């Protein structure tokens, strides 16, 4: 997912997505708002089916 898309989602969730913040940090903050643990790019496998799963696991 492109950074612009991440920023748009962050805005909807009320997450700070200012220039200079890392994509992974913004996504982790969004995950918390979504009710998930902030696990983006921290695990080899994922049991959840969150919005970020594809980007998260494709980076490995």
C-alpha positions as a printed Julia matrix, in Angstrom:
60×3 Matrix{Float64}:
   0.0     0.0    0.0
   1.32    3.41  -0.91
   2.06    5.99   1.77
  -0.69    8.33   0.53
  -3.25    5.57   1.07
  -1.87    4.91   4.54
  -2.15    8.63   5.38
  -5.79    8.7    4.21
  -6.64    5.73   6.43
  -4.74    7.3    9.33
  -6.76   10.48   8.95
 -10.01    8.49   9.18
  -8.81    6.85  12.39
  -7.45   10.08  13.89
  -3.84    8.88  13.77
  -0.94   11.31  13.37
   0.49   10.75   9.88
   2.65   13.83   9.51
   5.57   13.9    7.12
   8.62   12.28   8.68
   6.81    9.49  10.52
   7.7     6.02   9.35
   5.04    4.05   7.5
   5.35    1.15   9.93
   4.8     3.44  12.93
   1.68    4.97  11.4
   0.33    1.53  10.53
   0.99    0.25  14.05
  -0.94    3.19  15.5
  -3.82    2.44  13.12
  -3.74   -1.22  14.16
  -4.27   -0.19  17.78
  -7.26    1.94  16.77
  -8.62   -1.03  14.77
  -8.44   -3.21  17.86
  -5.41   -5.27  16.84
  -2.01   -5.5   18.46
   0.59   -3.21  16.85
   2.4    -6.07  15.15
   3.1    -4.73  11.64
   6.33   -6.35  10.37
   7.19   -7.89  13.72
   6.16  -11.51  13.07
   6.93  -14.22  10.52
   3.32  -15.44  10.43
   0.01  -13.78  11.12
  -3.15  -15.18  12.63
  -5.21  -12.02  12.09
  -6.85  -10.94   8.87
  -6.24   -7.22   9.22
  -6.03   -4.62   6.48
  -2.22   -4.66   6.58
  -1.57   -8.41   6.34
  -0.48   -8.43   2.69
   1.99   -5.54   3.07
   3.23   -6.92   6.35
   4.05  -10.42   5.18
   5.17   -9.45   1.66
   8.07   -7.51   3.17
   9.75  -10.71   4.35
